[in-house]
């Protein structure tokens, strides 16, 4: 009877320890995934805003192309 009781207590304690470790590991993994997703959203949003700002400013080459196209359009539609 004594061996059975010690074995049963060991199994219960072992399950508790394994469950605690698994819970902690699950929490750490989900937490890190959450932070990775938040970081990816922030970096992606910053890159998107940077691209929009860069496009809105326009490069000198694009500005010259637009002006040349407008001049051609004006000459054709006199």
Secondary structure, 3 states (H helix, E strand, C coil): CHHHHHHHHHHHHHHHHHHHHHHHHHHHHHHHHHHHHHHHHHHHHHHHHHHHHHHHHCCHHHHHHHHHHHHHHHHHCC
